[in-house]
């Protein structure tokens, strides 16, 4: 069973709650990717994953947000994700259990970035699925047709503070664990993104683990695949 909740006046400011079936194992805040641009291609995959995870016992809070081309970008998209997480605390009669963020691609960026947000929801961990976790590196490598530059409204030379604030690799949240799953055959978001974050996280003393799987960019959110098994294992680990 799913139910839609709004967290603002814009048509894209909503979250779909897929209620857990049976005993609650925890709550997953699921954030889709798309290089911070709206694309049904990126949204439909997470929806199928959300439905399956709900049948396995997790509440799934599937967040939509304003993205590039729909009123998003810096700082609107980040504000939307933070507000959507806070809105979860207002859902009546929900048994949350341990709450974690899970995101794919640019959603992986948003999921790990959100660990630094303070509010009524206590986050127990974050899962990045091929996430864009180092925005300065993404700028240098031109990932997603210069998506990081578009997202932040300019280069790191022009807006260094924006890159400092928005890039998870700049400020790992040491006391909250992160699990990363990344495909070795990913030609959309290179492994260098996850490697860079892991180095920064370890320096900060964060509990971080990177699982490299033989997969492309999208298989990580396709239930039934070997790569999906790694995604599921990361969720189980952080909500146990």
C-alpha positions, 0 to 999 in steps of 0.5 A: 500500500502506498500513500502520497504526502506533500511537503510544499506547494510545488507539484514536485514537492511530495514523497510516496510512502510505501508502507511496510508489509508485516513487522517493520525492519526499518525505514528507507528514505529513497532518493532517485538520480538523474544527474539532478535533472528530471527523467522518468528513466531514473524514477521508475527503477527506484519505484519498482525497488521501493515496492519490493522493499516494502514487501520485505518489511521496510517503510519506503519514503520515496522522495521527489524533489525539484530538479534542474529544469523544474525549479531545482538546482542550488540550493533548492534541490538540497532544501527540498530533500531536507524538508522531505526528510523532516516531513516524514516525522509528521506521518501519523502512526508510523513505526519508523525503526532505524531510518536510513537514506538510500540514493542512486547516482545523483540520488546517492549524492543527496542521500549521503549529503543529507546525513549532515542535516539536523532535524526531527528524524535521526538518521542511522546510516546512508547507502550510496548506489553509484553516487556522485559523492565528490563534486569537485572531481565530478566537475573536473571529469565532466560527469553527466555532461557537466552536471555538477557545474549545472547543479551548482550554478557555476564552477568551483572557482566561481562558487567554492563555498557551494562545492564545499557545502554540497559535496559529501566528500568535503564533510563526511559525517563521522558518526553515521555509517555509510555503505557504497555499492558501485559497478565496475562497468559503470560508464555514467558515474566512474568508480573514482567518485566512490573511491574519493569519498572512501578516502575522505571518510576514512580520514574523518573516522567514518564507518564506511564500506565500498562494495564493488560489483560487476555491473553497469550504472542501472543494475544496482536498482534492478531487483533480482540481479546479483548487483541488487543483492549487494544493494539489499545487503547494504540496507539490511546491514544499516537497519539491523 
